[in-house]
Amino acid sequence: QVQLVDSGGGLVQAGGSLRLSCAASGRTFSGATMGWFRQAPGKEREFVAAINWSILSTYYAESLRGRFTISRDNAKNTVYLQMNTLRPEDTAVYYCAAAMKRGVRYFDKKEYNYWGQGTQVTVSS
């Protein structure tokens, strides 16, 4: 059974940094696309970043490129989202997700088969 466990959220001041983690278990993720999405109150869940587990291609929401970095540690079966220069508008629940088939539209949440429980990120001004 696939399980994704998100962690690392918290309260941080504007300009600060956080690193989110997504511990994946239950099967091999070779070839999978791992994504981070976020959802602010009253808004749709939106794409943040994605990484191909095997070839390490990375993709970002254009508005976040340069501040956020996605990576993965194969030995720990963990995906990370490093978030720098955080802004109040980054406040949201952040979710890790896994898309198991190849060639997915990485930005489309409907392509993802498994989701973490979410971790709250709050950025104060």
PyMOL commands that set and color helices and strands:
alter all, ss='L'
color gray80, all
select helices_A, chain A and resi 62-64+88-90+109-111
alter helices_A, ss='H'
color red, helices_A
select strands_A, chain A and resi 3-7+10-13+18-25+33-39+46-52+58-60+68-73+78-83+92-99+114-115+119-124
alter strands_A, ss='S'
color yellow, strands_A
deselect
rebuild
show_as cartoon
